[in-house]
Amino acid sequence: MDQTQYNQQVTALRERIEKLYAERGQKALFHGIHHIRFVAHKAREFAQALQANSFLCESAALVHDIN
């Protein structure tokens, strides 16, 4: 996956997660969007440092608290 595809797909997923949180707000069974953004950012940093699949790591981080 090239950088453009990565950016497009992660951006689309991030927008869907943010929309979900905005729609469900206090009813959502996961931490606030600030936490999700923080974890996704750290996952991307760790993936780059470890030469892991950044898309997989960041995507997993974005959905990790959704029940």
Rosetta constraint file for C-alpha pairs under 8 A:
AtomPair CA 1 CA 5 HARMONIC 6.10 0.50
AtomPair CA 1 CA 6 HARMONIC 6.34 0.50
AtomPair CA 2 CA 6 HARMONIC 6.18 0.50
AtomPair CA 3 CA 7 HARMONIC 6.07 0.50
AtomPair CA 4 CA 8 HARMONIC 6.17 0.50
AtomPair CA 5 CA 9 HARMONIC 6.06 0.50
AtomPair CA 6 CA 10 HARMONIC 6.01 0.50
AtomPair CA 6 CA 55 HARMONIC 6.38 0.50
AtomPair CA 7 CA 11 HARMONIC 5.83 0.50
AtomPair CA 8 CA 12 HARMONIC 6.12 0.50
AtomPair CA 9 CA 13 HARMONIC 6.23 0.50
AtomPair CA 10 CA 14 HARMONIC 5.97 0.50
AtomPair CA 10 CA 55 HARMONIC 7.03 0.50
AtomPair CA 10 CA 58 HARMONIC 7.57 0.50
AtomPair CA 10 CA 59 HARMONIC 6.71 0.50
AtomPair CA 11 CA 15 HARMONIC 6.09 0.50
AtomPair CA 12 CA 16 HARMONIC 6.31 0.50
AtomPair CA 13 CA 17 HARMONIC 6.26 0.50
AtomPair CA 13 CA 59 HARMONIC 7.34 0.50
AtomPair CA 13 CA 62 HARMONIC 7.75 0.50
AtomPair CA 14 CA 18 HARMONIC 6.13 0.50
AtomPair CA 14 CA 62 HARMONIC 6.79 0.50
AtomPair CA 15 CA 19 HARMONIC 6.05 0.50
AtomPair CA 16 CA 20 HARMONIC 6.12 0.50
AtomPair CA 17 CA 21 HARMONIC 6.22 0.50
AtomPair CA 17 CA 62 HARMONIC 7.20 0.50
AtomPair CA 17 CA 63 HARMONIC 7.39 0.50
AtomPair CA 18 CA 22 HARMONIC 6.07 0.50
AtomPair CA 18 CA 33 HARMONIC 6.77 0.50
AtomPair CA 19 CA 23 HARMONIC 6.06 0.50
AtomPair CA 20 CA 24 HARMONIC 6.09 0.50
AtomPair CA 21 CA 25 HARMONIC 5.24 0.50
AtomPair CA 21 CA 28 HARMONIC 6.60 0.50
AtomPair CA 21 CA 32 HARMONIC 7.64 0.50
AtomPair CA 21 CA 33 HARMONIC 6.82 0.50
AtomPair CA 24 CA 28 HARMONIC 5.28 0.50
AtomPair CA 28 CA 66 HARMONIC 7.97 0.50
AtomPair CA 29 CA 65 HARMONIC 7.54 0.50
AtomPair CA 29 CA 66 HARMONIC 6.62 0.50
AtomPair CA 29 CA 67 HARMONIC 6.19 0.50
AtomPair CA 30 CA 65 HARMONIC 4.94 0.50
AtomPair CA 30 CA 66 HARMONIC 5.69 0.50
AtomPair CA 30 CA 67 HARMONIC 7.13 0.50
AtomPair CA 31 CA 35 HARMONIC 6.08 0.50
AtomPair CA 31 CA 36 HARMONIC 7.11 0.50
AtomPair CA 31 CA 65 HARMONIC 6.77 0.50
AtomPair CA 32 CA 36 HARMONIC 6.73 0.50
AtomPair CA 33 CA 37 HARMONIC 6.13 0.50
AtomPair CA 34 CA 38 HARMONIC 6.21 0.50
AtomPair CA 35 CA 39 HARMONIC 6.17 0.50
AtomPair CA 36 CA 40 HARMONIC 6.11 0.50
AtomPair CA 36 CA 61 HARMONIC 7.03 0.50
AtomPair CA 36 CA 62 HARMONIC 5.77 0.50
AtomPair CA 36 CA 63 HARMONIC 7.84 0.50
AtomPair CA 36 CA 65 HARMONIC 7.83 0.50
AtomPair CA 37 CA 41 HARMONIC 6.10 0.50
AtomPair CA 37 CA 62 HARMONIC 7.19 0.50
AtomPair CA 38 CA 42 HARMONIC 6.26 0.50
AtomPair CA 39 CA 43 HARMONIC 6.01 0.50
AtomPair CA 39 CA 61 HARMONIC 5.85 0.50
AtomPair CA 39 CA 62 HARMONIC 7.36 0.50
AtomPair CA 40 CA 44 HARMONIC 6.19 0.50
AtomPair CA 40 CA 57 HARMONIC 7.87 0.50
AtomPair CA 40 CA 58 HARMONIC 5.09 0.50
AtomPair CA 40 CA 59 HARMONIC 7.50 0.50
AtomPair CA 40 CA 61 HARMONIC 4.85 0.50
AtomPair CA 40 CA 62 HARMONIC 5.60 0.50
AtomPair CA 41 CA 45 HARMONIC 6.37 0.50
AtomPair CA 41 CA 58 HARMONIC 7.36 0.50
AtomPair CA 42 CA 46 HARMONIC 6.09 0.50
AtomPair CA 43 CA 47 HARMONIC 5.98 0.50
AtomPair CA 43 CA 54 HARMONIC 7.69 0.50
AtomPair CA 43 CA 57 HARMONIC 5.73 0.50
AtomPair CA 43 CA 58 HARMONIC 5.48 0.50
AtomPair CA 43 CA 61 HARMONIC 6.44 0.50
AtomPair CA 44 CA 48 HARMONIC 6.22 0.50
AtomPair CA 44 CA 54 HARMONIC 5.61 0.50
AtomPair CA 44 CA 55 HARMONIC 7.93 0.50
AtomPair CA 44 CA 57 HARMONIC 6.52 0.50
AtomPair CA 44 CA 58 HARMONIC 5.45 0.50
AtomPair CA 45 CA 49 HARMONIC 6.20 0.50
AtomPair CA 46 CA 50 HARMONIC 6.01 0.50
AtomPair CA 46 CA 52 HARMONIC 7.98 0.50
AtomPair CA 47 CA 51 HARMONIC 5.63 0.50
AtomPair CA 47 CA 52 HARMONIC 4.59 0.50
AtomPair CA 47 CA 53 HARMONIC 6.21 0.50
AtomPair CA 47 CA 54 HARMONIC 5.16 0.50
AtomPair CA 47 CA 57 HARMONIC 6.50 0.50
AtomPair CA 48 CA 52 HARMONIC 6.30 0.50
AtomPair CA 48 CA 53 HARMONIC 7.91 0.50
AtomPair CA 48 CA 54 HARMONIC 6.51 0.50
AtomPair CA 52 CA 57 HARMONIC 7.71 0.50
AtomPair CA 53 CA 57 HARMONIC 6.25 0.50
AtomPair CA 54 CA 58 HARMONIC 5.90 0.50
AtomPair CA 55 CA 59 HARMONIC 5.87 0.50
AtomPair CA 56 CA 60 HARMONIC 6.07 0.50
AtomPair CA 57 CA 61 HARMONIC 6.19 0.50
AtomPair CA 58 CA 62 HARMONIC 6.20 0.50
AtomPair CA 59 CA 63 HARMONIC 6.62 0.50
AtomPair CA 60 CA 64 HARMONIC 5.74 0.50
